[in-house]
Amino acid sequence: MIIEVVVKTNSGRREIEKISENRFKVFLKSEPINNNANKELIKLFRDYFKKDVKLIRGLKNKKKIIKIFD
């Protein structure tokens, strides 16, 4: 499954909001320095879906494409 994610970093909370079937808005506590926000994002989605997750596109962007493996 491929999903689109909009990320809000340095927000003070860690939360996933489902907008539609394949679109999410994510709030992260980490700052986008040294890839910390991306690492937190991947961990959050692994916990959410209970599956392996890979960041496909958007390494340095707030809009990201993530693949969820079955």
PEBELLIN-V686523 format. One record per residue. N is the residue number from 0. RES is the residue in three letters. PSI is psi in degrees with one decimal (none if undefined). Layout:
BEGIN
[[N,RES,PSI] [N,RES,PSI]]
END
This chain:
BEGIN
[[0,MET,137.0] [1,ILE,131.9] [2,ILE,153.4] [3,GLU,136.5] [4,VAL,135.5] [5,VAL,127.2] [6,VAL,135.0] [7,LYS,107.2] [8,THR,164.0] [9,ASN,41.5] [10,SER,-13.3] [11,GLY,-2.8] [12,ARG,160.9] [13,ARG,107.6] [14,GLU,146.7] [15,ILE,127.4] [16,GLU,123.7] [17,LYS,119.5] [18,ILE,-46.1] [19,SER,-169.5] [20,GLU,-38.5] [21,ASN,17.2] [22,ARG,135.1] [23,PHE,152.3] [24,LYS,131.0] [25,VAL,133.8] [26,PHE,128.4] [27,LEU,147.5] [28,LYS,-27.4] [29,SER,154.9] [30,GLU,154.1] [31,PRO,53.8] [32,ILE,135.9] [33,ASN,33.7] [34,ASN,15.2] [35,ASN,-41.1] [36,ALA,-40.1] [37,ASN,-39.8] [38,LYS,-42.4] [39,GLU,-40.4] [40,LEU,-46.9] [41,ILE,-42.9] [42,LYS,-41.0] [43,LEU,-43.6] [44,PHE,-31.0] [45,ARG,-42.1] [46,ASP,-36.9] [47,TYR,-48.2] [48,PHE,-14.4] [49,LYS,35.7] [50,LYS,168.4] [51,ASP,144.9] [52,VAL,142.3] [53,LYS,133.8] [54,LEU,115.8] [55,ILE,-44.7] [56,ARG,146.9] [57,GLY,31.7] [58,LEU,-37.7] [59,LYS,33.8] [60,ASN,156.0] [61,LYS,-22.7] [62,LYS,124.8] [63,LYS,154.2] [64,ILE,127.9] [65,ILE,138.7] [66,LYS,130.4] [67,ILE,119.4] [68,PHE,144.6] [69,ASP,none]]
END
